[in-house]
Structures are given as C-alpha cells and as structure tokens.
Amino acid sequence: MSLSAAVLMAAGSSPSPTPSPTAPAMPSLQEAHESATNAAGWVEENWSTWLAIGLRVLLIVVIATVLRAVVRRAITKLIDRMNRRPGSGGGTALSGLLVNAERRRQRSEAIGSVLRSVASFVILGTAALMVLGTFQINLAPLLASAGVAGVAIGFGARNLVTDFLSGVFMILEDQYGVGDSIDAGVASGEVIEVGLRVTKLRGDNGEIWYVRNGEVKRIGNLSQGWSTAGVDVTVRSDEDLDKVRETLGAVGERMSKEEPWNEMLWGPIEVLGLDSVLLDSMVVRVSAKTMPGKSLTVERELRWRVKRAFDAADIRIVGGPEIPGQAAAAPDPTAGVAAPSAYASTVSPQSIAASPISPPSTTK
C-alpha cells in the first residue's frame, strides 16, 4: 500500500471537525456612510430647536437671577432706611425717647427676612415653571396636583398658618418687641423673643411662657408710650386740705429734682384733688406720668416719701397711730351694760306687786 492511500484511509476514518460559529457581518463601507448621513441630517434638522430651547432656558435663568438680586437689594435698602433714626427736627424729645434703636433693628430685620423669602420664592418658582414650559411639559396636571396638595396641607396645618400670619402682622404693626412688658391674656411678662409662630415671655416668677401668636386675641403693651403712677392718700376728714395739698406738692417737687427719679418722671407730680369724701376719711389722688414700666417703682417711692412728710407735718393718716397728746380717752367698759332691774330681786316691792295672786283653795 502506498503512502498516499494510507493517508486517505486515515482521513476517512477520523471524525469531521465541528463547524466554527458564524462571525458577525461587518457593515460595509456603504452602509456606514448611509448611517452617518442620516444622523447628520437629523442633527441638522433639530439643532436650531435645541439651540432655541437652550437660549430660552438660559435667558429665563439669567433674568430670574438678576431680578432676585435687584429685589433683595431694594429690600435691604428699605430695611436700612427703617433702621435710621428720625431727624432731630422731626419730633419732640419725648418722641426721641420712645424710639428704641435695638427694637427697631430687630423689627426691621424680621420684616426684611420675611420679604426676602417671599420674593425669592415667587421669582424662583415662576422661573422654574417657565423652564418646564419651555420643554413643552404639560403643567396643568402639575399645577392641579400642587393646588390639591396645598389645600390639604393648609387644611391640616391651619393652626400653623394662623400662627405664622398673626406673627407677620404683629411684627409689621409693631405691637410689641423684645424687652416690652405685655399682657397677652393667656400669659403676661417680659418679651424675650419674638418669632413668626411663637412669642417667648419671662413671667414675674422667672418662668418662661411660649405663647402661640394665633392664640393671642388681645395684647396689652405696658412698655409703649408712657405709664401712669397713681397714689391714693387717705387722711382724716378733719385735716386741713390746704396743708395736705402743700405737703404733697413739696414732696412731688423734691422728688422730681432727685436722681434717678427725674429720669423716670416724664411729667410733674400733680395733686388731682379729692377722690372721695367719707364721714371719717378723705382720699386725695396724686398722679404722675412716668417712663414705661416704671410706674410701680415710682408709686412705692412716692408712698414712702408721703408717709415721712405727713409724719413730719403732723398729718394723721387713717389707720395710723394716734398723735401723742391727742389720744382719746379710754372707753368705759361698763358704758354698754344696762342698769340692774328692780324685778331681778324676788323680795322687792315691784317683784311682789307683779307676782300672780294664788287662787283660793276649794278644800274645806
């Protein structure tokens, strides 16, 4: 057997090799050229729309940013103008004393913060809606959902909204400020913090009250303007009224010239006259206009001085001790006891004459 025949027999007896997987067909040059031509045509057809949308969005963002900066700057200038003190020629000395720089600064900063927040929310929110509209997004469902959600949140948080709005109007109207003594109905004390939702008060005993602004129905501010110190002096009805008036006037004039009462008193101490006249006493009314919150201090000092002046002038005060030398005689303890009756003794003629006659005896 020849070598060629053996090779052929071996090839016929060996298994045939498995066919290799088909390789992906490579795109031809013509197909690649067609795909690039289609993409370039699509870009060429839509590039103007993309450019217009981008420029519109950029313009909206730039206008919103510039407008927000301008509005915030205008609000800042307004707040700075509110912080300035009024001119010396525009008011009296009393109006100058009523101006509190720190309180005015806090109030203006609170107002400025609220105004800046509202302006930023309105401007940026409007810009965001305009950007969404530029991309041809239907805003009707979004606005409807936002409206329904706003109504639901507002209904659920109506107390919070009420507190916030009440706080805004309290600050805008300058109803009270830090350092004022107020009576808010539910609590009273000195204001230590004013917020848009809660006002913090310091009570007379040191306690801290957190009062919701929406719960306050009426407010009595004891620190705005001026206060009135009133003292009622009760004397006996037989005292000399001219002497009483002269003594009270001297006390008021002396107190008005001494430190620190001359700063607390914003007007002369006046003797208003008789407030009431009774059988055994008279009430003389004394009044003075004082610095806000200092009326009680002035009243205590005025009572102290009036008592010392009346003791020196021998003017008797109702309820006070008797002046030596004019003490009334001690009452007789037997003055209210009735005289003994003649009928108290059974052997007296009056008692015998008044005794009943015994009936005659019927026995024999």
The 8 nearest C-alpha neighbors of each residue, nearest first, counted from 0:
[[1, 4, 2, 5, 3, 6, 8, 7],
 [0, 2, 4, 3, 5, 6, 7, 8],
 [3, 1, 5, 4, 6, 0, 7, 8],
 [4, 2, 6, 5, 1, 7, 0, 8],
 [3, 5, 7, 1, 6, 2, 8, 0],
 [6, 4, 8, 2, 7, 3, 9, 1],
 [7, 5, 9, 3, 8, 4, 10, 2],
 [6, 8, 4, 10, 5, 9, 11, 3],
 [7, 9, 11, 5, 6, 10, 12, 4],
 [10, 8, 6, 12, 11, 7, 5, 13],
 [11, 9, 7, 13, 8, 12, 6, 14],
 [10, 12, 8, 9, 13, 7, 14, 6],
 [11, 13, 9, 10, 8, 14, 7, 15],
 [14, 12, 10, 11, 9, 15, 8, 16],
 [15, 13, 16, 12, 11, 10, 17, 9],
 [14, 16, 13, 17, 11, 10, 12, 18],
 [15, 17, 14, 18, 19, 13, 10, 11],
 [18, 16, 19, 15, 14, 20, 21, 13],
 [17, 19, 16, 20, 21, 15, 22, 14],
 [18, 20, 17, 21, 22, 16, 15, 23],
 [21, 19, 22, 18, 17, 23, 24, 16],
 [20, 22, 19, 23, 24, 18, 25, 17],
 [21, 23, 24, 20, 25, 19, 18, 26],
 [24, 22, 25, 21, 26, 20, 27, 19],
 [23, 25, 22, 26, 21, 27, 30, 20],
 [24, 26, 23, 27, 22, 28, 30, 31],
 [27, 25, 30, 24, 28, 31, 29, 23],
 [26, 28, 30, 29, 25, 31, 32, 24],
 [27, 29, 31, 30, 32, 26, 33, 25],
 [28, 30, 32, 27, 31, 33, 26, 34],
 [29, 31, 33, 27, 32, 28, 26, 34],
 [32, 30, 34, 28, 33, 29, 35, 27],
 [31, 33, 29, 35, 30, 34, 36, 28],
 [32, 34, 36, 30, 31, 35, 37, 29],
 [35, 33, 31, 37, 36, 32, 30, 38],
 [36, 34, 38, 32, 37, 33, 39, 31],
 [35, 37, 33, 39, 34, 38, 32, 40],
 [36, 38, 40, 34, 35, 39, 41, 33],
 [39, 37, 41, 35, 40, 36, 42, 34],
 [40, 38, 42, 36, 41, 37, 43, 35],
 [39, 41, 43, 37, 38, 42, 44, 36],
 [42, 40, 38, 44, 43, 39, 37, 45],
 [43, 41, 39, 45, 44, 40, 46, 38],
 [42, 44, 40, 41, 46, 45, 39, 47],
 [43, 45, 41, 42, 40, 46, 47, 48],
 [46, 44, 42, 48, 47, 43, 41, 49],
 [45, 47, 49, 48, 42, 43, 50, 44],
 [46, 48, 50, 49, 45, 51, 44, 43],
 [49, 47, 51, 45, 50, 46, 52, 44],
 [50, 48, 46, 52, 51, 47, 53, 45],
 [49, 51, 47, 53, 48, 52, 54, 46],
 [50, 52, 48, 54, 49, 53, 55, 47],
 [53, 51, 55, 49, 50, 54, 56, 48],
 [54, 52, 50, 56, 55, 51, 57, 49],
 [53, 55, 57, 51, 56, 52, 58, 50],
 [54, 56, 58, 52, 53, 57, 51, 59],
 [57, 55, 59, 53, 58, 54, 130, 52],
 [56, 58, 54, 60, 55, 59, 53, 61],
 [57, 59, 55, 61, 56, 60, 54, 62],
 [60, 58, 56, 62, 57, 61, 63, 55],
 [61, 59, 63, 57, 58, 62, 64, 56],
 [60, 62, 58, 64, 63, 59, 57, 65],
 [61, 63, 65, 59, 64, 60, 66, 58],
 [64, 62, 66, 60, 61, 65, 67, 59],
 [65, 63, 61, 67, 62, 66, 60, 68],
 [64, 66, 68, 62, 67, 63, 61, 69],
 [65, 67, 69, 63, 68, 64, 62, 70],
 [68, 66, 64, 70, 65, 69, 63, 71],
 [67, 69, 65, 71, 66, 70, 72, 64],
 [70, 68, 66, 72, 67, 71, 65, 73],
 [71, 69, 73, 67, 72, 68, 66, 74],
 [72, 70, 74, 68, 73, 69, 115, 67],
 [71, 73, 75, 69, 70, 74, 68, 76],
 [72, 74, 70, 76, 71, 75, 69, 77],
 [75, 73, 77, 71, 72, 76, 78, 70],
 [76, 74, 72, 78, 77, 73, 71, 79],
 [77, 75, 79, 73, 78, 74, 80, 72],
 [76, 78, 74, 80, 75, 79, 73, 81],
 [77, 79, 81, 75, 80, 76, 107, 74],
 [80, 78, 76, 82, 81, 77, 75, 83],
 [79, 81, 77, 78, 82, 83, 76, 75],
 [80, 82, 78, 79, 83, 77, 107, 103],
 [83, 81, 79, 80, 104, 103, 78, 84],
 [84, 82, 80, 81, 85, 79, 100, 86],
 [83, 85, 86, 82, 100, 98, 81, 87],
 [84, 86, 83, 87, 89, 90, 95, 88],
 [87, 85, 89, 88, 84, 90, 83, 95],
 [86, 88, 89, 90, 85, 91, 95, 92],
 [87, 89, 86, 90, 91, 85, 92, 95],
 [88, 90, 86, 87, 85, 91, 94, 95],
 [91, 89, 88, 94, 87, 92, 95, 86],
 [90, 92, 94, 93, 95, 89, 88, 87],
 [91, 93, 95, 94, 96, 90, 87, 97],
 [92, 94, 96, 91, 95, 97, 90, 265],
 [95, 93, 97, 91, 96, 92, 90, 98],
 [96, 94, 92, 93, 97, 98, 91, 90],
 [97, 95, 93, 94, 98, 92, 99, 91],
 [96, 98, 94, 95, 99, 93, 224, 223],
 [99, 97, 95, 96, 100, 94, 103, 84],
 [98, 100, 102, 101, 103, 97, 96, 104],
 [101, 99, 103, 102, 104, 98, 82, 84],
 [102, 100, 104, 103, 99, 105, 106, 177],
 [101, 103, 105, 99, 104, 100, 106, 176],
 [102, 104, 100, 106, 101, 105, 99, 107],
 [105, 103, 101, 107, 102, 106, 82, 100],
 [106, 104, 108, 102, 107, 103, 109, 101],
 [105, 107, 103, 109, 104, 108, 102, 110],
 [106, 108, 110, 104, 109, 105, 78, 111],
 [109, 107, 111, 105, 110, 106, 112, 104],
 [108, 110, 112, 106, 107, 111, 105, 113],
 [109, 111, 107, 113, 108, 112, 114, 106],
 [112, 110, 108, 114, 109, 113, 107, 115],
 [111, 113, 109, 115, 110, 114, 108, 116],
 [112, 114, 116, 110, 111, 115, 117, 109],
 [113, 115, 111, 117, 116, 112, 118, 110],
 [116, 114, 118, 112, 117, 113, 71, 111],
 [117, 115, 119, 113, 114, 118, 112, 120],
 [116, 118, 120, 114, 115, 119, 121, 113],
 [119, 117, 115, 121, 120, 116, 114, 122],
 [120, 118, 116, 122, 117, 121, 123, 115],
 [121, 119, 117, 118, 123, 122, 124, 116],
 [120, 122, 124, 118, 119, 123, 125, 117],
 [123, 121, 125, 119, 124, 120, 118, 126],
 [124, 122, 126, 125, 120, 121, 119, 127],
 [123, 125, 127, 121, 126, 122, 120, 128],
 [124, 126, 128, 122, 123, 127, 121, 129],
 [127, 125, 123, 129, 124, 128, 122, 130],
 [128, 126, 130, 124, 129, 125, 123, 131],
 [127, 129, 131, 125, 130, 126, 132, 124],
 [128, 130, 132, 126, 127, 131, 133, 125],
 [131, 129, 133, 127, 132, 128, 56, 126],
 [132, 130, 128, 133, 134, 129, 136, 127],
 [131, 133, 129, 135, 130, 134, 136, 128],
 [134, 132, 130, 135, 131, 129, 52, 56],
 [133, 135, 132, 131, 136, 130, 52, 129],
 [136, 134, 132, 133, 137, 131, 138, 130],
 [137, 135, 132, 134, 131, 138, 133, 139],
 [136, 138, 139, 135, 140, 132, 141, 131],
 [139, 137, 141, 140, 142, 136, 132, 131],
 [138, 140, 142, 141, 137, 143, 144, 136],
 [141, 139, 143, 142, 138, 144, 137, 145],
 [140, 142, 138, 144, 139, 143, 145, 137],
 [143, 141, 145, 139, 144, 140, 138, 146],
 [142, 144, 140, 146, 145, 141, 139, 147],
 [145, 143, 147, 141, 146, 142, 140, 148],
 [144, 146, 142, 148, 143, 147, 149, 141],
 [147, 145, 143, 149, 144, 148, 142, 150],
 [146, 148, 144, 150, 149, 145, 151, 143],
 [147, 149, 145, 151, 146, 150, 152, 144],
 [150, 148, 146, 152, 147, 151, 153, 145],
 [149, 151, 153, 147, 148, 152, 154, 146],
 [150, 152, 148, 154, 149, 153, 155, 147],
 [153, 151, 155, 149, 154, 150, 156, 148],
 [152, 154, 150, 156, 157, 151, 155, 149],
 [155, 153, 151, 157, 152, 156, 150, 149],
 [154, 156, 152, 153, 157, 151, 158, 150],
 [157, 155, 153, 159, 158, 154, 152, 160],
 [156, 158, 160, 154, 159, 153, 155, 161],
 [159, 157, 161, 160, 156, 162, 213, 155],
 [158, 160, 162, 156, 157, 161, 163, 196],
 [161, 159, 157, 163, 158, 162, 164, 156],
 [162, 160, 158, 164, 213, 159, 163, 165],
 [163, 161, 213, 212, 196, 159, 165, 160],
 [162, 164, 196, 160, 166, 195, 161, 165],
 [165, 163, 167, 161, 166, 162, 160, 168],
 [166, 164, 162, 168, 167, 163, 213, 212],
 [167, 165, 195, 169, 163, 164, 168, 212],
 [166, 168, 164, 170, 165, 169, 195, 171],
 [167, 169, 171, 165, 170, 166, 172, 164],
 [170, 168, 166, 172, 174, 167, 171, 173],
 [169, 171, 173, 167, 168, 172, 166, 106],
 [170, 172, 168, 173, 169, 167, 110, 106],
 [171, 173, 169, 170, 174, 168, 175, 167],
 [174, 172, 170, 175, 171, 169, 176, 106],
 [173, 175, 169, 172, 170, 176, 220, 218],
 [176, 174, 173, 179, 220, 177, 169, 181],
 [175, 177, 179, 102, 178, 190, 193, 173],
 [176, 178, 190, 191, 179, 192, 102, 193],
 [177, 179, 190, 189, 191, 176, 180, 102],
 [180, 178, 222, 190, 189, 177, 176, 181],
 [179, 181, 189, 221, 188, 222, 220, 190],
 [182, 180, 220, 219, 221, 187, 188, 183],
 [181, 183, 187, 219, 184, 218, 186, 220],
 [184, 182, 218, 186, 185, 187, 181, 217],
 [183, 185, 186, 182, 217, 218, 187, 215],
 [184, 186, 183, 187, 215, 210, 182, 214],
 [187, 185, 183, 184, 182, 208, 188, 210],
 [188, 186, 182, 181, 183, 202, 184, 200],
 [187, 189, 202, 201, 180, 200, 181, 203],
 [190, 188, 180, 201, 200, 179, 178, 191],
 [189, 191, 200, 177, 178, 179, 192, 199],
 [190, 192, 177, 200, 199, 178, 189, 201],
 [193, 191, 199, 190, 177, 198, 194, 200],
 [192, 194, 198, 199, 177, 176, 197, 195],
 [195, 193, 197, 196, 198, 192, 166, 199],
 [194, 196, 166, 163, 167, 197, 193, 162],
 [195, 197, 162, 163, 194, 212, 166, 211],
 [198, 196, 211, 194, 210, 212, 195, 209],
 [197, 199, 193, 210, 194, 209, 192, 211],
 [198, 200, 209, 192, 208, 191, 190, 210],
 [201, 199, 190, 208, 189, 207, 188, 191],
 [200, 202, 207, 189, 188, 206, 205, 208],
 [203, 201, 188, 206, 205, 204, 207, 200],
 [202, 204, 205, 188, 201, 206, 187, 189],
 [205, 203, 202, 206, 201, 207, 188, 187],
 [206, 204, 202, 203, 201, 207, 188, 200],
 [205, 207, 202, 204, 201, 208, 203, 200],
 [208, 206, 201, 200, 202, 205, 209, 199],
 [207, 209, 200, 199, 210, 201, 206, 186],
 [210, 208, 199, 198, 197, 200, 211, 207],
 [209, 211, 198, 197, 208, 212, 199, 214],
 [212, 210, 197, 213, 214, 196, 162, 198],
 [211, 213, 162, 214, 215, 197, 166, 165],
 [212, 214, 162, 161, 211, 215, 165, 158],
 [215, 213, 212, 211, 216, 210, 162, 185],
 [214, 216, 212, 213, 217, 183, 211, 184],
 [217, 215, 214, 218, 184, 183, 213, 212],
 [216, 218, 215, 183, 184, 219, 182, 214],
 [219, 217, 183, 182, 220, 181, 184, 216],
 [218, 220, 182, 181, 221, 183, 217, 184],
 [221, 219, 181, 222, 223, 180, 218, 182],
 [220, 222, 180, 181, 223, 292, 219, 291],
 [223, 221, 291, 179, 292, 220, 180, 224],
 [222, 224, 221, 225, 220, 291, 97, 179],
 [225, 223, 97, 291, 222, 226, 290, 221],
 [224, 226, 291, 290, 289, 223, 288, 227],
 [227, 225, 291, 289, 288, 294, 290, 292],
 [228, 226, 288, 287, 289, 294, 229, 286],
 [227, 229, 294, 287, 286, 298, 288, 297],
 [230, 228, 286, 285, 227, 298, 287, 231],
 [229, 231, 285, 284, 298, 232, 286, 228],
 [232, 230, 284, 283, 282, 285, 233, 229],
 [231, 233, 283, 282, 230, 284, 234, 285],
 [232, 234, 282, 281, 317, 316, 283, 231],
 [235, 233, 316, 317, 281, 280, 315, 282],
 [236, 234, 280, 237, 238, 317, 279, 281],
 [235, 237, 280, 279, 281, 238, 234, 278],
 [236, 238, 235, 239, 279, 280, 234, 240],
 [239, 237, 236, 235, 240, 234, 314, 315],
 [238, 240, 242, 241, 243, 237, 236, 314],
 [241, 239, 243, 242, 244, 238, 245, 237],
 [242, 240, 244, 243, 239, 245, 246, 238],
 [241, 243, 245, 239, 240, 244, 246, 238],
 [244, 242, 240, 246, 241, 245, 247, 239],
 [245, 243, 241, 247, 242, 246, 248, 240],
 [244, 246, 242, 248, 243, 247, 241, 249],
 [247, 245, 249, 243, 248, 244, 242, 250],
 [248, 246, 250, 244, 249, 245, 243, 251],
 [247, 249, 245, 251, 250, 246, 244, 252],
 [250, 248, 252, 246, 247, 251, 253, 245],
 [251, 249, 247, 253, 248, 252, 254, 246],
 [252, 250, 248, 254, 268, 249, 253, 255],
 [251, 253, 249, 255, 254, 250, 248, 256],
 [252, 254, 250, 251, 255, 256, 249, 257],
 [253, 255, 251, 256, 257, 252, 250, 260],
 [254, 256, 261, 252, 253, 257, 260, 251],
 [257, 255, 254, 253, 261, 252, 258, 260],
 [258, 256, 254, 255, 261, 260, 259, 253],
 [259, 257, 260, 261, 256, 262, 255, 254],
 [258, 260, 261, 262, 257, 263, 256, 264],
 [259, 261, 263, 258, 262, 257, 264, 255],
 [260, 262, 255, 264, 259, 263, 256, 258],
 [263, 261, 260, 264, 259, 265, 258, 290],
 [262, 264, 260, 290, 289, 261, 265, 259],
 [263, 265, 289, 261, 266, 262, 260, 288],
 [266, 264, 289, 288, 263, 290, 262, 267],
 [265, 267, 288, 264, 287, 268, 289, 255],
 [268, 266, 269, 287, 255, 265, 264, 251],
 [267, 269, 287, 251, 286, 266, 270, 285],
 [270, 268, 286, 285, 271, 267, 287, 248],
 [269, 271, 285, 272, 284, 286, 268, 244],
 [270, 272, 284, 285, 269, 286, 273, 283],
 [273, 271, 283, 270, 284, 274, 285, 244],
 [274, 272, 283, 275, 282, 284, 281, 271],
 [273, 275, 282, 283, 284, 272, 276, 281],
 [274, 276, 282, 273, 281, 277, 283, 280],
 [277, 275, 281, 280, 282, 278, 273, 274],
 [278, 276, 280, 279, 281, 275, 236, 282],
 [277, 279, 280, 236, 276, 281, 235, 237],
 [278, 280, 236, 277, 235, 281, 237, 276],
 [281, 279, 235, 236, 277, 234, 278, 276],
 [280, 282, 276, 234, 236, 233, 275, 235],
 [283, 281, 233, 275, 274, 232, 273, 231],
 [284, 282, 273, 232, 272, 274, 231, 233],
 [283, 285, 231, 271, 272, 274, 230, 270],
 [286, 284, 270, 230, 229, 271, 269, 231],
 [285, 287, 229, 269, 228, 268, 230, 270],
 [288, 286, 268, 228, 227, 267, 269, 266],
 [289, 287, 227, 266, 265, 226, 264, 228],
 [290, 288, 264, 265, 226, 263, 227, 294],
 [289, 291, 263, 225, 293, 226, 264, 292],
 [292, 290, 222, 225, 226, 293, 223, 289],
 [291, 293, 222, 294, 221, 290, 226, 180],
 [294, 292, 296, 290, 291, 295, 297, 289],
 [293, 295, 228, 297, 296, 292, 227, 226],
 [296, 294, 298, 297, 293, 299, 228, 292],
 [297, 295, 293, 299, 294, 298, 300, 292],
 [296, 298, 294, 300, 295, 299, 301, 293],
 [299, 297, 295, 301, 296, 300, 228, 294],
 [298, 300, 302, 296, 301, 297, 295, 303],
 [299, 301, 303, 297, 302, 298, 304, 296],
 [300, 302, 298, 304, 303, 299, 297, 305],
 [303, 301, 305, 299, 304, 300, 306, 298],
 [304, 302, 300, 301, 306, 305, 299, 307],
 [303, 305, 301, 307, 306, 302, 308, 300],
 [306, 304, 302, 308, 307, 303, 309, 301],
 [305, 307, 309, 303, 304, 308, 302, 310],
 [306, 308, 310, 304, 305, 309, 311, 303],
 [307, 309, 305, 311, 310, 306, 304, 312],
 [310, 308, 314, 312, 306, 311, 307, 313],
 [311, 309, 313, 307, 308, 312, 314, 306],
 [310, 312, 308, 309, 313, 307, 314, 306],
 [311, 313, 309, 310, 314, 308, 246, 242],
 [314, 312, 310, 311, 309, 315, 322, 308],
 [315, 313, 309, 312, 310, 316, 238, 243],
 [314, 316, 234, 313, 235, 317, 319, 309],
 [317, 315, 234, 319, 233, 318, 235, 314],
 [318, 316, 234, 319, 235, 233, 315, 280],
 [317, 319, 316, 320, 315, 234, 321, 233],
 [320, 318, 316, 317, 321, 315, 322, 234],
 [321, 319, 322, 318, 315, 316, 317, 323],
 [322, 320, 326, 323, 319, 325, 315, 327],
 [321, 323, 325, 324, 320, 326, 315, 313],
 [324, 322, 325, 326, 321, 320, 327, 313],
 [325, 323, 326, 322, 321, 327, 328, 313],
 [326, 324, 323, 322, 327, 321, 328, 320],
 [327, 325, 324, 321, 323, 328, 322, 329],
 [326, 328, 325, 329, 321, 330, 324, 323],
 [329, 327, 330, 326, 331, 325, 324, 321],
 [328, 330, 327, 331, 326, 332, 334, 333],
 [329, 331, 332, 328, 334, 327, 333, 335],
 [332, 330, 334, 333, 329, 335, 328, 336],
 [331, 333, 334, 330, 335, 336, 329, 337],
 [334, 332, 336, 331, 335, 337, 330, 338],
 [335, 333, 331, 332, 336, 330, 337, 338],
 [334, 336, 333, 337, 332, 331, 338, 330],
 [335, 337, 333, 334, 338, 332, 339, 331],
 [336, 338, 335, 339, 334, 333, 340, 332],
 [339, 337, 340, 336, 341, 335, 333, 334],
 [340, 338, 337, 341, 343, 342, 336, 344],
 [339, 341, 342, 343, 338, 344, 337, 349],
 [342, 340, 343, 344, 349, 339, 347, 350],
 [341, 343, 350, 340, 344, 349, 345, 347],
 [342, 344, 341, 340, 345, 339, 350, 347],
 [345, 343, 342, 346, 347, 341, 350, 340],
 [344, 346, 350, 347, 343, 342, 351, 348],
 [347, 345, 344, 351, 348, 350, 349, 342],
 [346, 348, 350, 349, 344, 345, 351, 341],
 [349, 347, 351, 350, 352, 346, 353, 345],
 [350, 348, 352, 347, 351, 353, 342, 341],
 [349, 351, 342, 353, 347, 348, 352, 345],
 [352, 350, 348, 354, 353, 349, 347, 346],
 [353, 351, 349, 350, 354, 348, 355, 347],
 [352, 354, 350, 351, 349, 355, 348, 342],
 [353, 355, 351, 352, 350, 356, 349, 345],
 [356, 354, 357, 353, 352, 351, 358, 350],
 [357, 355, 358, 354, 353, 359, 352, 351],
 [356, 358, 355, 359, 360, 354, 361, 353],
 [359, 357, 356, 360, 361, 355, 362, 354],
 [360, 358, 361, 357, 356, 362, 363, 355],
 [359, 361, 362, 358, 363, 357, 356, 355],
 [362, 360, 359, 363, 358, 357, 356, 355],
 [361, 363, 360, 359, 358, 357, 356, 355],
 [362, 361, 360, 359, 358, 357, 356, 355]]
